Amino acid sequence: MELDAIFAALADPTRRAIVARLAKGDASVLELAEPFEMSQPAISKHIKVLERAGLVSRGRDAQRRPCHLEPAALREATDWLERYREIWEARFQRLENLLDDLKEKRHGRKK
């Protein structure tokens, strides 16, 4: 899976809403289209973008072709983001420690 495709797919609010809905369980294109003021073909195009990114797959259930969320692609994006979150948290912690030291020195001089 390619991170560029995943993030590009998730850049659109409609596709993020589709992913959020599929996180609750499989759904048909008709079910996914319900909350949106757009045609079924337009929703299908969004689903195809999500499929190409590896975020969604379609199955077969008799006459239905339910869409299914593929968590592996989300996990890949989350893992990538997590590495940077850890870096920034460490930097913020160092900044907080520095500010605490400066406050202590400042208050120490005023006494």
TAGIVEN-V967090 format. One record per backbone hydrogen bond with DSSP energy under -0.5 kcal/mol. NH is the residue of the N-H (numbers start at 1). CO is the residue of the C=O. Records with the same first field share a line. If there is no record, write none. Layout:
NH=CO ; CO
This chain:
3=1
6=2
7=3
8=4
9=5
10=6
11=7 ; 8
12=9
16=12
17=13
18=14
19=15
20=16
21=17
22=18
23=19
24=21
25=22
27=67
32=28
33=29
34=30
36=33
38=36
43=39
44=40
45=41
46=42
47=43
48=44
49=45
50=46
51=47
52=48
53=49
54=51
55=50
56=50
57=68
59=66
61=64
64=61
67=27
68=57
70=55
71=69
73=70
74=70
75=71
76=72
77=73
78=74
79=75
80=76
81=77
82=78
83=79
84=80
85=81
86=82
87=83
88=84
89=85
90=86
91=87
92=88
93=89
94=90
95=91
96=92
97=93
98=94
99=95
100=96
101=97
102=98
103=99
104=100
105=101
106=102
107=103
108=104
109=105
110=106
111=107
